[in-house]
Amino acid sequence: MAKLRHIAMVVEDMEGESKKAEASGAVRCGSIMLAASEGGRETERKFRDPNGQVFDLTSPDYARDFWRVAV
């Protein structure tokens, strides 16, 4: 049986949504940073929820530029 590996959500407020995720029991387990030449900012955070499901919170810029999603 196929299993969902992880999901991702585009968020406007990375910090605020991260705090909500952590308050709900999620544990941060990684992030993606742009290179210094591209601004050096954090563009995606990875979390694991209490059930073990991995999910990402992603900035609109990252979704547009790397996923090629219209946001």
N, C-alpha and C positions, 0 to 999 in steps of 0.2 A: 504494500500500500504506500502511495506517495505521501510525503509529509511536508507540510508548509515549513520552509526553513526560516524565513523571517519576513517581516513586513516593514514598510517605511511610510512615514507621514511627513508631508511638507508643512512646516510651521513658520509663522512669522516671528514668534518670540521664543527663540531657542532656550533662553535661560528660564523663562516662566514655565514653559511646557516641561522642561527637564525637572524643575522643582515639583510639578504636579505628578510626574511619573514616579519620582523617588518617594514622594509622600504616599503613593499608592503601593509601594513595596518593590518597585523596580530598582535594579542595581545597574549602575553605569559600568559598561565593560569595554569601552573603546570610543575613539573619535577619529575623524578625518580632518586634517588641517591642510590648508592650501600652502604651497611653497611661499617663502618670504617674498619672492619676486612677484607673486600673485596676490599679495596682501597679507599673507600669514594668518588669516583668520580661520576659526573653527567653522566647518561647514556641515558637519554631520556628527551626531552622537549616537552610539549604540547602547542599548539597554537589554537586560534580561528580566522578564517579569517573574512574579512568584511561581508561576507554572513552568518556567524554563523557556518560554517563548522569547526569541530575540526580535527586537524591533529597533528601527532607526527613527530619529528625529532629524530632519534635513532642512536646510535653508532653501528658499526659493531659487537663489542664484545657482546653487549646486545642482538642484533638480533640473533646472533649465540647461546649464552648461555641460553637465556630465551625463545625466540620464536622457537628455534631449526631450524633456517633458515641457509642454506649454503651460506655464504658470502665470 
